[in-house]
Amino acid sequence: MRIIPSLLAALFVSSFCLAQDAAEQPAPTTSVAENAPVTVADSATPETETAADNAEATHAGPGIALPDTAEVRHAFIYAFEHKFLPIVWRNHAAEISEGFASEGNARIQSLFGIVEDVYSLSFPDDKSQLDVEPLAFSMGVKGWLVTFPEPRQTLDANYAALLFDGGLLRYIVGEYDDTMGQVNWFLCEWTDVDDGSPMQSHLNYGIQPIGTKPEFIDMVNNLLLTEQAHLITSDKEPAPENDAPQAADPEAPTSPTVQGSDDRK
């Protein structure tokens, strides 16, 4: 089944004020905040001009290449990697997978082109760096590895794993961060908060050695194995001796890795 680009573009525009989200990113931190729904930023004022305003002010129509200013490019790349692609994967995984299998790089580049058309921007050098390949991960999980354009700013991504994990569709991503005096990489994931907020919860698994493709694949495999080990351990834990509610241990981890809505998004 072929996805009609105009429908994806309409989904993209109606679901998010994407460049505003990118402009409103708080300062990165290694700590993980409590779960909280993502809110869309208010419209920018002249005193607080956003990257979205810059993009709107400088666009010259579809297909017209523009100066690659840092603010405009970052807002665009963030929109594609962290907003558009996760929700398209969630809502159209079968069609996306079919397109990747039959068209490979041409399909991921065509998805990038949809976002270019929405913003009336053109980033041909970034588009040419996109790559996609099938991968089999640990625990029988299958999916696709997407290589993104070279990260230049904090929260740009290097790779994403688009996974079929049983009945769950997952979008795990590597994020560049240079705010602490050196380059760090965070392994993160976009997921659902609930049915009304698809792919708007940002989980942070912490700083990981994922700067290269083999490292990223290894750490995704490690995450899957750790999650499975945690499930097995939980299944083997003895049941409480009585039916009284058990008080939650505030120091006990709720998962094998750091998770939660992330201040860094």
C-alpha positions, 0 to 999 in steps of 0.5 A: 500500500502506498502512502499518499504524501499529502496525507502524511503532510496533513498529519504532520501539520495538524498534529504538531507545531514542530519547529516551535517545539524545537525552539522551546527545548530546555537546556539538556541535563543528565537527570530525568524529569517526572512523566509529563505530557508535552505541551505545544509552545505559545505563538512566538512574539517579536521579542522571542522570535523562534526558529520557526519564525526564521524559517517562515521569514526566509522560505522561498517556496518548495524546492528552493535551496536556502542558506543553511543557517544553524537555527533553521536547519536545527528546527527542521532536523528536529522536526523530522527526526523527533516528531514526524518520523516517530508518529509516521512509524507508529501510525503507518509502520506496515506501509513504511516497512513495505516502502523501505523494503522495496525502495530503500534509501529512496523511501526515507528520502521521500519522507524527508522530502514531505517535511521539506515541502511542509516548510517550503525548505530544501536541504539536499546535502542532508537528504543525501546522507539518509540511509535505511537498512533492515536489522534483526535485534535481540529477542527476535525483535526486527526492524529498520536502522535509519542513519540520519544526517551528521548531527551538528547541534544538541538533540540532533540524532545520529541513528534511529531503530524503528522496531517491531517488538512483539505487538509494540512499535518502538522508536529508539534514537541516539541523540548528540549533546555537546552542552557539557564541554564534550560530545556525549550521546544519549540513548532515548526513545519516543513513545506514547503517554496514552492514546491521546498523545501518540509518540510525545513521551520522551524516555532517556536511558542516559549517556551511552556509547552510541557514537557509531553505528555498531555501538548504537546497534549494540546498545539497542540490543543491550536495552532489549536484553536488559528489559527481557531479563527484568521481566524474567526476574519479575516473573520469578519474584515470590508473591506477597504473603498477604493481600495487603497493599504493598508500599512502593519503595521510593528508591527501587527502580521501576525499570532496568534502565533510566526512564521517564519524560526527559528534560532534554527534549 
